[in-house]
Amino acid sequence: MLRDIKLMAIIREVDPECVNGIVEVLLAAGINGLGVSLSDPENGFECIRRIQEVFAGMNFNLGPGTVTTRTETDRLAKIGV
């Protein structure tokens, strides 16, 4: 739940090839709130896809940021974010 988040990390403009290593370090440090910026939508969606693929079932909260269009909202709803 959101009330359990003490610190939220914002992932923005990160190469999707690197995102899982970053998330691994954040989770190991006890940071369980992750926000992925959609300031570059395709990059952000690819980061979200990779995080979901690798870390599914782990105890963390994943949310989007910089959502600016209805299309992005609809796409996020389809992938459960």
GIMOWO-V400142 format. One record per helix or strand. SS is the DSSP state (A for helix, B for strand). FROM is the first residue (numbers start at 1). LEN is the number of residues. Records with the same first field share a line. If there is no record, write none. Layout:
SS->FROM-LEN  FROM-LEN
This chain:
A->2-3  16-13  41-15  70-10
B->8-4  33-5  61-5
